[in-house]
Amino acid sequence: MIYPEFPKAGSTLGICAPSAGVGGKLESFDMSLETLRGEGYEIFETDCVRSDGYPSAPAVIRGSEFSCLFSDPELSAVLCASGGDYVLEMLPYIDQEAVIRNPKWFCGYSDPTGIELLLTTKLDIATVYGFNAGAFDWRPLHEYQLNALSVLKGDIPVQHSYDMWASGGYDEENDCYPMDAPVEWELFVPSGSGYDRELAEASHLDVTGRLIGGCIDVIYEAAGTPYEDMKGFAERYADDGLIWFFDNFSLDPLTLQYALSKMKLMGLFENARAVVIGRTFLPGEATDIEYLEQIERVFAETEVPVIWNADIGHTKPSFTIINGAMGRLTFDSGRASLSMELK
């Protein structure tokens, strides 16, 4: 696994828009850049970053801008401006040789999962999932944002499950994310035999494994394309074991089951030490019970522990996770922690 050098104070971060631009949220984006500059970084933006198009530009332009950031020796890391859609159509235009010659930290979450799959599972370059460049517009910053900034610096903290989360998302009237609901991580382990196999609630887990994952909506669509090698990744690091983490943006229970079943049939969970699934951002009318019933169909006949409703993904607060790092995940009666090592 290739771990690039972390950006130091005074270095320049390159920001691109491989999915959406930030033309509709310039004020909050500039607040985030103010935070990054306050950490000592200079900022370089590609032409598409402030686009109000959706996506930010034609695929070939987005791919070219991304590749140029990796080719530029003056830039120390590459951040996505925002999430969005359409990242898969720009993957053919990424200059993979330029990335290999000049490995840098790439940070993004949501749609940029497609790029992280390419870099980490195919090129063996570690990437950061959990924040985009526009993620630092809260005042004051929340602990989860401070943790993200620490990871960017290479000062990798132990992250602990939070006490409360913002179940209603952004409150426009009060210009904040009200932390109004208790965080409730849940652990399930396969148990029983034969046709009676099920996922049973459990209280304790302590596992290590190589971390890999991202937005499962994107993973589902990217699986089987030339721009991922999850099967190869799972085989190369089989002796380490894998900890899969998934951010479910909007897959309904049945579609989530299809996505996980597809990965299972690909053999991707054969060496899994755990599967961690975050809170669903847009569940519609679906309930936790409906999701868990479908998840049980996938994992009841395995030996893989499953964590549900973790602090991962689009709901806030959330963890920042290094794809490719070795992780230690502990769970004790609803509380969890994650430490990461670059080895």
C-alpha positions, 0 to 999 in steps of 0.5 A: 500500500502506498501512503503519500506524504501528508501536506504540511503547513505552507503547502498547496492543496489542489481542489477539483470538481469531478462531480458537481461544482460549488456555484450554488453554495459559494459563501459556505464553500469560501468559509471552508477554504477560510478554515483550510487557509487557517490551517496554513494551506494555500489553495489552488482551484481548477476552472470547474470548481465554481461552476454551477453546472451539474456536473461541473463540466464535460467528463473529459475536462473533469478528468483532465483537470484531475490529472493535471493536479496529480501532475503538478509537483507544486501541489501536496494533496488533491481534494474534491470540491463537492459530491454530486453525480456522474463521476463514473463517466470521467474515470476513463479520462484520468491519467493513471500513469500520472497518478502512479508517478506522483501519488498524493492524498486524494480526499473526497466523499459521496460520488468521489468514491468512484475515484477512490476505488480506482486509486486504492483497489487498482493502483494501491494508493491510500485515499481519504473518505469522509470529507470534501473541501467544502466540509469545513463551513461550521462555526465553531467546527465540530469534533468530527471536522477537527478529526478530519483536519487532523487526518489531513495533517497526518496526525491520525486520531482515534475516533469514537462514536459520537453522542448525538447526531443531526437527524433532520439535517441542516436547519436553514432557519437557524443556520445549523445542524441540530444534534437532536438524536442519540447515536445508536450503533448496533452490532449483529453477529451470525448465529444458529445453524442450517435454516435457522441462521440469523443475525443476533444482537451482540455487545462486544467486538474487537477486530483488525483489518485493512479498511476499504469502502465508501458510498455504496450507491457508487460502489454498486454501480462501479463494481465490474468496471475496468476502474475498480479491482476490489476482488484483487484488493481483497486477495492481495490483503487477505492475510490482513483481513478486511473491514468494509465500511459503507455510506448508504446515501439513498439505497432502499432496503432491497437495493442495498441487499442487491448491492451487498449480495453482488459483492458477496457473490464476487467473493469480497466478504470472504476475508472480512473481519467486519462490515460497518454500515452508516446511517442511511441519509435518505431512507424514504419510508423504509425502517431500520427493521426493513433494512436489517431484514435485507442485510440478514439475508446477505450475512446470516450464513457467513461469519461476518459481524455487521455494525449498523447505524454507524457514524459514517457517511452523509449524516452528521457527525461522521468518521474520516476513514483512510482507505487502505490503512490498517484499522482496529475497530472496537465495539462495547455495548453501543459505543465504538472506536476506530484507530488507524495505522499506515502499514 
